[in-house]
Amino acid sequence: MPRGIFITLEGLDGSGKTTQIERLAAWLRRRGHEPALLRQPGGTATGDRIRQILLDARTAALAPMAEMALMFADRAQAIAEVVRPALDAGRIVLCDRFTDSTEAYQGGGRELGSELVLAMHRLVCGGLQPDLTLLLLPSLETSLARARRRNQRVEAETGASEGRFEAEKDAFFRRVWQKYREIAAREPDRVAVVEGDLTIGEVHEQIVEAVAERLLATG
Ligand code: TMP
């Protein structure tokens, strides 16, 4: 059985990843694929508990190193429980965030640096790399405004605050943004960048173009 295809979506909070993953999954299903979907942090029962700690605005003064280690603990569980079995079964895996997020947020945003994050990745993830990463980069201003609106809405509807990251200052997100650009420039074969303030339909078009190319390349 050939190994499946591992596709990740990346971008700032509010970049439209969730909508695009749903659309891409529907597009793949219409072509006879049944993708395995997951998000990080989360995507497993244990990962969802780790997600609560990480995103809850009441988690105060979490050390950047602890934050990074929790991201990788979540990832190790997701790889063992979902990603590896699905790839071994020849399926397409669609993952909402992966190690690029840790490099951008903890490496860039929290200023831990790329080297440390990439070393952790090699140790914890055994070199598992996405075959294709779709990086959504609308303007920084658009992303931030959307993320803050969404967080206020979720909080008003459910009383749960997942806003620990959204509460960060703009300078933090500028560093995240910069690190994402660095990753894309470093790995142009893996990372397809969808840039600018495009409509949902326009972003979807660019995504399916990149995915179709990858599907053709792997037969
Ligand atoms: P999301 O699931 O709504 O995209 O939110 C996840 C948040 O966690 C988002 O603000 C980015 C952050 N995050 C990191 O800081 N590092 C990571 O490794 C991952 C996966 C997410």
Residues whose N, C-alpha, C, O or C-beta is under 5 A from the ligand:
A	BS01	TMP	D13 Q40 P41 M71 R97 F98 S101 T102 Y105 F165
